[in-house]
Amino acid sequence: MKKKIVTIILVLGVVAGISGMLYMQKGKNKNVENAAANVSDLPVYAMKADFVYDTENINESVGIVDYVFLGEVVSKDETTYEDVVPMEDAKGKTVEEGTPYTHYSIRVKENIKGELEKEKEIKIVKHGGVAQDKKSVVLFDKDCLPEVGKQYIFLAYAQSDGSLLISGPNSNVLANAKKQETVVNEYEKAVKQEKVNVDRERYTSEYDKKADNAKNK
């Protein structure tokens, strides 16, 4: 991606983004686009936010989320847009703009915090993605969009409906073959020493092994 960064100021709530934490519950003001857009040459618009934890502290980053795992991206499925509003572009034309969320199918390779199913593909939603006008990518600082075929350490929030949201700086960290063992060990150590500085309501993912066992009883 080009190194052009334009900052969008967002003041967010208790977790990575209150709009992100609630996106699955809204069910309205949502548009859907196919995820086939080529993002390699698009400029990046960086979302900035006030967080209630230190995003540079790995112990706090793993402490605030519900799941930490090594996963491989199988496919990028679609991009949805929340809080869509009409705006006027530079030419005076009215266009719709919303916050992008990119949907992926992945396979869990190794659980570090929590126990997600490893036997099948699971769905995750990434806070960020190609803007609705297809002219830029919107992401948090120090964040990136996962790429198909690559493996990442994912930090995920379980939502009240059981879905998994990946949101915030460094919420997916590339774990390539050469450095994978080192990166995994770093996050395993962080989970053992995690700091939970925020008291928030927590949920269980629909892909959690405990949830799956409960269904089969």
GUTI-566140 format. One record per residue (C-alpha): residue number from 1; z, y, x. Coordinates in pm, 1 decimal, decimal comma. Each point is the difference from the previous one (the first is absolute). Example, Ala and Ser with C-alpha at 12.3 -4.5 7.8 and 13.67 -1.06 7.14 Angstrom:
BEGIN
lumtor:1&up:780,0&north:-450,0&east:1230,0
lumtor:2&up:-66,0&north:344,0&east:137,0
***
This chain:
BEGIN
lumtor:1&up:0,0&north:0,0&east:0,0
lumtor:2&up:-57,6&north:355,7&east:113,1
lumtor:3&up:300,1&north:177,3&east:149,1
lumtor:4&up:-12,9&north:279,9&east:-254,0
lumtor:5&up:338,8&north:29,8&east:-168,8
lumtor:6&up:71,8&north:218,2&east:-300,0
lumtor:7&up:358,8&north:5,4&east:-123,1
lumtor:8&up:96,4&north:-33,7&east:-364,6
lumtor:9&up:365,9&north:76,8&east:-64,4
lumtor:10&up:173,4&north:-235,1&east:-239,4
lumtor:11&up:370,3&north:4,7&east:-80,4
lumtor:12&up:95,6&north:-354,7&east:-86,5
lumtor:13&up:298,7&north:-176,0&east:-152,4
lumtor:14&up:245,0&north:-264,3&east:106,9
lumtor:15&up:-243,4&north:-248,0&east:152,7
lumtor:16&up:-337,2&north:53,2&east:169,0
lumtor:17&up:-148,1&north:175,8&east:-300,3
lumtor:18&up:130,4&north:24,5&east:-352,1
lumtor:19&up:-354,6&north:2,1&east:-134,0
lumtor:20&up:-68,9&north:-310,5&east:205,2
lumtor:21&up:310,3&north:-180,0&east:-119,1
lumtor:22&up:-95,2&north:67,4&east:-361,7
lumtor:23&up:-375,5&north:-43,7&east:13,1
lumtor:24&up:-1,2&north:-343,6&east:-162,0
lumtor:25&up:219,3&north:114,9&east:-286,7
lumtor:26&up:-215,2&north:291,6&east:-114,4
lumtor:27&up:-305,5&north:-175,0&east:-137,0
lumtor:28&up:-176,7&north:330,5&east:-63,6
lumtor:29&up:-176,3&north:277,7&east:192,1
lumtor:30&up:-151,8&north:-275,7&east:212,6
lumtor:31&up:-357,8&north:-42,4&east:118,9
lumtor:32&up:-131,9&north:-304,0&east:183,9
lumtor:33&up:-267,4&north:-9,9&east:267,7
lumtor:34&up:-153,0&north:-290,3&east:188,6
lumtor:35&up:145,7&north:-24,3&east:351,9
lumtor:36&up:-332,5&north:-42,8&east:179,4
lumtor:37&up:-14,4&north:357,1&east:135,3
lumtor:38&up:-53,8&north:25,2&east:376,8
lumtor:39&up:296,5&north:191,4&east:142,7
lumtor:40&up:-82,3&north:-10,7&east:371,9
lumtor:41&up:-158,9&north:346,2&east:16,4
lumtor:42&up:213,7&north:179,8&east:-256,3
lumtor:43&up:247,1&north:275,3&east:94,8
lumtor:44&up:368,7&north:-71,5&east:-59,5
lumtor:45&up:213,9&north:217,8&east:-225,8
lumtor:46&up:361,6&north:-57,5&east:98,8
lumtor:47&up:267,2&north:-7,6&east:-269,3
lumtor:48&up:334,4&north:127,9&east:120,8
lumtor:49&up:327,6&north:-55,9&east:-178,1
lumtor:50&up:375,6&north:42,6&east:23,7
lumtor:51&up:160,2&north:-341,6&east:44,4
lumtor:52&up:359,9&north:-106,3&east:-51,6
lumtor:53&up:-13,3&north:-225,4&east:305,6
lumtor:54&up:-116,1&north:47,3&east:358,9
lumtor:55&up:-359,1&north:-124,0&east:5,5
lumtor:56&up:14,2&north:-14,1&east:381,0
lumtor:57&up:300,1&north:-236,2&east:-8,1
lumtor:58&up:-121,1&north:-357,2&east:-41,9
lumtor:59&up:346,6&north:-121,2&east:-106,3
lumtor:60&up:3,6&north:248,6&east:-288,6
lumtor:61&up:-364,3&north:-70,0&east:-86,5
lumtor:62&up:64,5&north:-371,8&east:-50,6
lumtor:63&up:332,7&north:68,1&east:-170,1
lumtor:64&up:-142,0&north:204,2&east:-285,1
lumtor:65&up:-273,7&north:-249,7&east:-94,7
lumtor:66&up:36,1&north:-334,4&east:-175,9
lumtor:67&up:-239,2&north:-210,6&east:206,8
lumtor:68&up:-126,8&north:-3,2&east:357,9
lumtor:69&up:-267,5&north:-254,0&east:90,1
lumtor:70&up:-298,6&north:-81,9&east:217,5
lumtor:71&up:-310,3&north:-25,4&east:-214,9
lumtor:72&up:-375,9&north:-34,1&east:36,1
lumtor:73&up:-230,5&north:212,4&east:-214,8
lumtor:74&up:-238,5&north:-222,3&east:-197,2
lumtor:75&up:-178,9&north:265,5&east:-204,9
lumtor:76&up:8,1&north:362,5&east:-111,1
lumtor:77&up:-38,9&north:-20,4&east:-376,2
lumtor:78&up:-1,1&north:345,7&east:-159,1
lumtor:79&up:141,6&north:350,1&east:11,3
lumtor:80&up:186,7&north:147,9&east:-295,3
lumtor:81&up:90,2&north:365,3&east:-51,9
lumtor:82&up:320,6&north:126,5&east:-155,7
lumtor:83&up:96,9&north:344,1&east:-131,9
lumtor:84&up:-367,4&north:88,1&east:-42,4
lumtor:85&up:-56,7&north:369,0&east:-70,4
lumtor:86&up:-314,8&north:215,5&east:-34,4
lumtor:87&up:-61,7&north:236,6&east:291,9
lumtor:88&up:-269,1&north:248,9&east:94,1
lumtor:89&up:-189,3&north:-72,8&east:322,2
lumtor:90&up:-153,1&north:251,5&east:242,2
lumtor:91&up:-313,5&north:22,9&east:-212,9
lumtor:92&up:194,5&north:73,7&east:-316,5
lumtor:93&up:-60,6&north:-346,7&east:-141,8
lumtor:94&up:285,3&north:-174,6&east:-182,4
lumtor:95&up:91,5&north:-331,0&east:163,1
lumtor:96&up:283,3&north:-247,6&east:-47,6
lumtor:97&up:251,5&north:-56,8&east:278,5
lumtor:98&up:286,0&north:-249,3&east:10,0
lumtor:99&up:227,9&north:-175,5&east:247,7
lumtor:100&up:-175,6&north:-310,2&east:140,5
lumtor:101&up:154,8&north:-347,8&east:11,6
lumtor:102&up:-195,6&north:-274,6&east:176,8
lumtor:103&up:35,9&north:-358,2&east:-124,1
lumtor:104&up:-20,5&north:-295,5&east:240,0
lumtor:105&up:21,6&north:-378,0&east:-3,0
lumtor:106&up:193,5&north:-138,5&east:297,3
lumtor:107&up:155,1&north:-317,9&east:134,5
lumtor:108&up:355,6&north:3,3&east:129,3
lumtor:109&up:14,6&north:-155,4&east:346,3
lumtor:110&up:368,2&north:49,4&east:76,9
lumtor:111&up:295,3&north:135,6&east:-196,8
lumtor:112&up:234,1&north:229,9&east:191,7
lumtor:113&up:204,3&north:146,0&east:-286,4
lumtor:114&up:-6,7&north:-174,2&east:-336,5
lumtor:115&up:-185,4&north:-319,1&east:-90,2
lumtor:116&up:-348,3&north:51,4&east:-140,6
lumtor:117&up:-232,9&north:-287,9&east:-81,1
lumtor:118&up:-224,9&north:-110,1&east:286,1
lumtor:119&up:-203,8&north:-263,3&east:-182,1
lumtor:120&up:-231,5&north:237,3&east:-187,2
lumtor:121&up:-153,1&north:347,4&east:6,8
lumtor:122&up:219,3&north:278,7&east:-131,5
lumtor:123&up:-78,9&north:355,1&east:-109,7
lumtor:124&up:132,0&north:319,3&east:156,3
lumtor:125&up:-63,7&north:366,8&east:-76,2
lumtor:126&up:-26,3&north:255,8&east:280,0
lumtor:127&up:101,7&north:362,1&east:-70,2
lumtor:128&up:-309,5&north:182,7&east:126,7
lumtor:129&up:-372,1&north:-59,3&east:28,9
lumtor:130&up:-341,2&north:153,0&east:-56,3
lumtor:131&up:20,3&north:321,8&east:-201,1
lumtor:132&up:-155,4&north:4,6&east:-343,7
lumtor:133&up:-298,6&north:206,5&east:117,7
lumtor:134&up:-66,6&north:-257,9&east:278,0
lumtor:135&up:-7,0&north:278,0&east:261,4
lumtor:136&up:332,1&north:-65,4&east:176,1
lumtor:137&up:288,9&north:-240,1&east:50,6
lumtor:138&up:351,2&north:95,6&east:-113,2
lumtor:139&up:292,5&north:-151,3&east:194,1
lumtor:140&up:347,9&north:80,1&east:123,1
lumtor:141&up:37,6&north:113,9&east:361,3
lumtor:142&up:27,2&north:-293,3&east:242,0
lumtor:143&up:-150,6&north:-236,3&east:-251,6
lumtor:144&up:-326,9&north:-190,4&east:-33,8
lumtor:145&up:-194,8&north:-199,9&east:-254,2
lumtor:146&up:13,6&north:-376,2&east:63,6
lumtor:147&up:-332,8&north:-155,9&east:98,8
lumtor:148&up:-133,8&north:-331,8&east:-126,8
lumtor:149&up:45,8&north:-284,7&east:247,3
lumtor:150&up:280,2&north:169,0&east:194,1
lumtor:151&up:371,5&north:-78,6&east:0,8
lumtor:152&up:277,8&north:253,4&east:-52,9
lumtor:153&up:373,1&north:26,7&east:-36,0
lumtor:154&up:41,5&north:123,0&east:-358,2
lumtor:155&up:305,7&north:185,6&east:-134,0
lumtor:156&up:1,3&north:-42,8&east:-376,4
lumtor:157&up:191,6&north:131,0&east:-299,6
lumtor:158&up:29,7&north:-236,4&east:-297,1
lumtor:159&up:-74,1&north:179,7&east:-327,2
lumtor:160&up:169,2&north:-58,3&east:-333,7
lumtor:161&up:-304,7&north:-197,9&east:-119,3
lumtor:162&up:11,9&north:-227,2&east:306,4
lumtor:163&up:-291,1&north:157,6&east:187,6
lumtor:164&up:17,6&north:106,2&east:365,8
lumtor:165&up:-52,6&north:358,8&east:116,1
lumtor:166&up:-71,9&north:90,7&east:364,1
lumtor:167&up:85,3&north:368,1&east:41,7
lumtor:168&up:99,4&north:245,6&east:271,3
lumtor:169&up:-60,4&north:59,0&east:372,4
lumtor:170&up:-30,8&north:-319,4&east:206,0
lumtor:171&up:16,5&north:-211,7&east:-315,7
lumtor:172&up:-259,0&north:-238,1&east:143,4
lumtor:173&up:-12,7&north:-47,3&east:376,6
lumtor:174&up:-288,2&north:-176,7&east:173,4
lumtor:175&up:105,0&north:-328,2&east:162,2
lumtor:176&up:-300,4&north:-116,1&east:199,7
lumtor:177&up:-10,2&north:-327,2&east:191,4
lumtor:178&up:105,3&north:141,0&east:337,2
lumtor:179&up:301,2&north:192,0&east:-128,7
lumtor:180&up:84,4&north:-198,5&east:-312,9
lumtor:181&up:299,2&north:-188,7&east:140,2
lumtor:182&up:146,1&north:322,0&east:142,0
lumtor:183&up:-46,3&north:190,0&east:-326,6
lumtor:184&up:145,6&north:-282,5&east:-210,8
lumtor:185&up:301,0&north:-29,2&east:230,8
lumtor:186&up:54,8&north:376,1&east:-22,8
lumtor:187&up:15,3&north:-11,5&east:-379,7
lumtor:188&up:214,4&north:-314,5&east:-5,2
lumtor:189&up:251,8&north:181,2&east:219,1
lumtor:190&up:-19,2&north:310,2&east:-220,4
lumtor:191&up:70,2&north:-202,0&east:-315,7
lumtor:192&up:307,6&north:-153,9&east:163,4
lumtor:193&up:118,8&north:352,6&east:83,3
lumtor:194&up:-131,7&north:172,2&east:-312,5
lumtor:195&up:160,4&north:318,2&east:-127,6
lumtor:196&up:18,8&north:51,0&east:-375,6
lumtor:197&up:83,1&north:366,2&east:-51,0
lumtor:198&up:-138,0&north:32,5&east:-353,4
lumtor:199&up:151,4&north:-159,9&east:-308,2
lumtor:200&up:-289,9&north:-74,8&east:-233,8
lumtor:201&up:-86,3&north:-251,4&east:-269,0
lumtor:202&up:-175,0&north:-301,1&east:147,0
lumtor:203&up:-235,1&north:-250,4&east:-158,9
lumtor:204&up:-139,0&north:-344,2&east:79,9
lumtor:205&up:-371,4&north:-57,3&east:58,8
lumtor:206&up:-192,7&north:-232,3&east:-228,2
lumtor:207&up:-108,9&north:-170,2&east:323,7
lumtor:208&up:356,1&north:-64,1&east:115,5
lumtor:209&up:74,9&north:-370,9&east:42,6
lumtor:210&up:314,9&north:40,4&east:-209,8
lumtor:211&up:-202,4&north:148,0&east:-285,7
lumtor:212&up:-252,8&north:-282,2&east:26,3
lumtor:213&up:274,0&north:-264,0&east:-4,0
lumtor:214&up:154,2&north:162,4&east:-308,1
lumtor:215&up:-334,7&north:-23,8&east:-183,7
lumtor:216&up:-24,9&north:-370,7&east:76,7
lumtor:217&up:346,0&north:-86,2&east:-136,6
***
